[in-house]
Amino acid sequence: MRNWMIPTLLLASLAFAAPHTARAADLSCKLHYNLSGWSIFYKTAKGSGTVTCSNGQSVHVRIRVKGGGLTVGKTEVHDGIGKFTGLSSIDQVYGHYATAGAHAGVADKSASSGVVTKGNVSLALAGKGQGWNLGVDAGAFIIER
């Protein structure tokens, strides 16, 4: 009779561990950032920020944007905020996120927003800024150490 108890207890312990693993992907992290750049067919921007997570972890990051399309302009984003989804570790914030968009604007005080993705990880961005832009582009939003 004891031979069947060990596999049963092992299966029961795995069943209780599975929900904990699923919750790990719900790590809540935010990016606070500043970014400035320009575009004339080629689009480039650089900046920096800080990622903070609900588990108390925090890391400073460098941000680069590069891409191209039918685009022209010069922009700055101040006090930008991004919210990550799909994270199970703060290390997953690093890498190349795909971007695409259409934009037009001229303003001393403007707002920007967008969503960038990298596999299962998404980053919703919003910020205040200034500048002017016109065009359609695609590229990468890159977060580095």
N, C-alpha and C positions, 0 to 999 in steps of 0.2 A: 503493500500500500504506500509506503514512503516514496517509492520511485516516481509515482505520478505527481507528488506534491511539489517537487523541485521545478519541473517544467511549468506547472500551473502558477507557482509563485513568481517565476521569471516572467511569464507573460503578463501577469497582473502588474508587476513593477514597471514593465515597458508601457503598458496602457496608461499608467499614471504619469510617466515621464513625457509622453507624446504631447499633451497639451502645453507643458512648460516650453518645449521646443518651438511650438507654433507661436507662442506669445513672444519669443525672442525677436521675431521679425517686426514687432511693433515698437521698436525703439524710436522714440520721438526726438528728432534733432532739428535745430534751426541754424541758419547761416545769417550772420549780420555782416554786410559788406559795403564797400565803396568801389566804384569802377569808372574808368574813363577811356574813351577811344574815338576812332574816326573810321570812315569808310569812303572809298572811291573805287567801286567794283570789288576791291578787296576790303574786308572788314577786320579790324583788330581792336582789342581793348585789353587793358590790364588793370588789376586791382588787388585788394587783399580783404581778408575778413576773418571771422572767428566762428567756428562751429561749436555749439553747446548742445548737450544731450540730456535727456531726462534722467539718465543714470549718473550724472555728475561729471562726465567726461567733457573735456573742452580741448580744442586744438586751433592754432592759428594756421590759415591757409593762404596760398597765392591763387589768384584767379586770372585766367586768360580766356579771351574770346577770339576766335579766328574763323573766317569763312569768306564767302563771296556771293556775288549775284549782281543784279541790277540795283545797286544801292549807292547812296552818297549821303554824308552827314558827319556831324561831330556831336558826341553826347557825353554826359557825366551823370552817374547815379550816386546819390549820397544817402546814407542811412537805409540801404537796401536790406530787405529781409527775405529769406528763403526758408521754406519748410519742406523737409525731406519726408518721403514715404517709402516704405519697402525696405528699411534698414534693419539689420540685426546686429551690426557692429559699426562703431564710428569709423573704422578703417574703410568701409564701403563708400564713404563720401568722395574719395579720391578717384580721379579718372576723367574720361572724355564723355560728356553728355551731348546728345544730338540736339540741334536747334534748327528751327525754320520759322520764318515769319514775314509778314508784310507790315510796313510801317510808313507813317507820314506825320510830320509834326514840326512846328516852330514854336518854341516857348522858352521863356526865362525860367519858368517854374512848371515842370511837367511831371507826369507820372508814367511809369513803365511797369509792365507785368508780362509774365510768360511762364511756360512750363518746359523744362528740359528733361530728357530721359536717358538712362543708361541701364539697359536690361530691365530688371524688376524695380530699380530705384528711380524715383521721380523727384524733381525739385521744382516747386512752385515759387517763382520769384516776383517780388514787387519792390518798387523803390521810387524815390523822388529824385528829380534831376533837372538838368537844363541842357539846351542844345537844339539842334535841328536835324532832321533826317527824312529821307524819302527812298523807298525801294522795296525790293523783295530779295531775301537772302536765305542762305542755309549755311550751317557750319557746326562748330563745336564750342561748348562752354566747358572749360577745363579747370578742375580743382586739383592743386598740387600742394605738397608739404612745404 
